[in-house]
Amino acid sequence: MNGETDLQKLLNNMKPELNPGAFVFCLLDTFEHAVKLKPLFIFREQEGVTVILPKEQADEAQLTYPTVCAWITLTVHSSLEAVGLTAAFSKALTEANISCNVIAAFHHDHIFVPDKDAKAAMNALLEITKDQGSNIV
């Protein structure tokens, strides 16, 4: 099943959902160490292996992290070939002075924002849907 590519439809139907919990990005030295933790996401980079996992799990493993994030999922099934969705919600978050880290998976886009900004981020994203993208496109 292919995802949606029409930007207006994506904006109208993105339906952001705030996932419960607090999440952190941690840097590990090996992929094997990362896999043992069973994190939500793993990224291999030249500088090391980044994992994203619940804060409680990182604390139990005595891992360090620079910030605590909230995790928002855009529940619309966006195509990996869709153009403009990331720019649109990034613009809305920028205008609300909220930083974000974005992960595009096969079905959905996932946005990590500072935990303290979760409510404001949800409001900014819901405003896009309410406006049906008219302020973005």
C-alpha positions in Angstrom: 0.0 0.0 0.0 1.5 3.3 -1.1 1.3 6.4 1.1 -0.2 9.7 0.3 1.8 12.2 -1.8 -0.7 15.1 -2.1 0.5 17.8 0.3 -2.9 19.3 0.9 -4.3 15.9 1.8 -1.4 15.1 4.1 -1.8 18.4 5.9 -5.6 18.0 6.2 -5.2 14.4 7.6 -1.9 14.4 9.4 -3.6 13.8 12.8 -0.7 14.2 15.2 -0.7 12.0 18.3 1.4 12.5 21.3 2.9 9.2 22.4 2.9 8.7 26.2 6.3 8.9 28.0 9.6 10.7 27.7 12.2 9.8 25.2 16.0 10.4 24.8 18.7 10.2 22.2 21.8 8.4 23.4 25.1 7.7 21.6 26.7 4.3 21.9 30.0 2.8 20.7 28.7 -0.3 19.0 25.7 -1.6 17.1 25.7 -4.7 19.2 25.3 -2.6 22.4 22.5 -0.8 20.7 20.6 -3.9 19.7 20.8 -5.4 23.2 18.9 -2.4 24.5 16.0 -3.0 22.0 15.5 0.8 21.4 12.7 2.3 19.4 15.1 3.5 16.7 18.8 2.8 15.8 21.0 4.9 13.5 24.5 4.1 12.5 26.7 7.1 11.9 30.5 7.4 11.5 30.7 9.0 14.9 28.8 6.2 16.7 25.4 4.6 17.0 22.5 6.7 18.0 19.5 5.1 19.8 16.2 6.6 20.8 14.6 4.9 23.7 12.3 5.7 26.7 14.1 7.8 29.3 13.4 5.3 32.0 15.2 2.6 30.0 18.2 4.9 29.4 18.3 5.7 33.1 18.3 2.0 34.0 21.2 1.4 31.6 23.0 4.4 33.1 23.2 6.1 29.7 23.7 9.9 29.3 21.5 12.1 27.1 21.5 15.8 26.3 17.7 16.4 26.5 14.4 14.8 27.2 11.9 14.7 24.3 8.2 14.1 23.7 7.4 11.9 20.7 4.6 13.0 18.3 3.5 10.7 15.4 1.7 12.0 12.4 -0.7 9.2 11.8 -1.4 10.0 8.2 0.3 7.4 5.9 2.7 9.6 4.1 4.6 8.3 1.1 8.4 8.3 1.3 8.2 10.3 -2.0 5.9 13.0 -0.6 7.2 16.5 -1.0 6.6 19.4 1.5 5.2 17.7 4.6 8.4 18.0 6.6 8.8 21.6 5.5 5.2 22.5 6.4 5.3 21.1 10.0 8.9 22.3 10.5 7.8 25.8 9.5 4.9 25.7 12.0 7.2 24.5 14.8 9.8 27.1 13.9 7.1 29.8 14.1 6.3 28.5 17.6 10.0 28.5 18.5 10.1 24.8 19.0 13.0 22.6 17.9 12.3 19.2 16.4 14.1 16.1 15.3 12.3 14.2 12.6 12.3 10.6 11.6 10.4 9.4 8.5 9.5 5.7 8.7 7.7 3.7 6.1 4.2 4.7 7.1 4.5 7.7 9.4 6.6 10.7 10.3 7.8 10.9 13.9 8.7 14.2 15.5 10.7 14.5 18.7 10.4 17.9 20.5 11.7 19.1 23.9 9.4 17.5 26.5 8.6 21.0 27.9 7.2 22.0 24.5 5.0 19.0 23.8 1.7 20.8 24.3 2.7 23.8 22.3 4.0 21.5 19.5 0.7 19.6 19.4 -1.2 22.9 19.2 1.0 24.1 16.3 0.5 20.9 14.5 -3.2 20.7 15.1 -3.5 24.3 13.8 -2.1 23.2 10.5 -4.9 20.6 10.2 -7.5 23.1 11.4 -6.4 25.6 8.8 -6.3 22.7 6.3 -2.9 23.8 5.3 -4.0 27.2 4.0 -1.3 29.0 5.9 1.4 26.6 4.8 0.8 25.8 1.1 
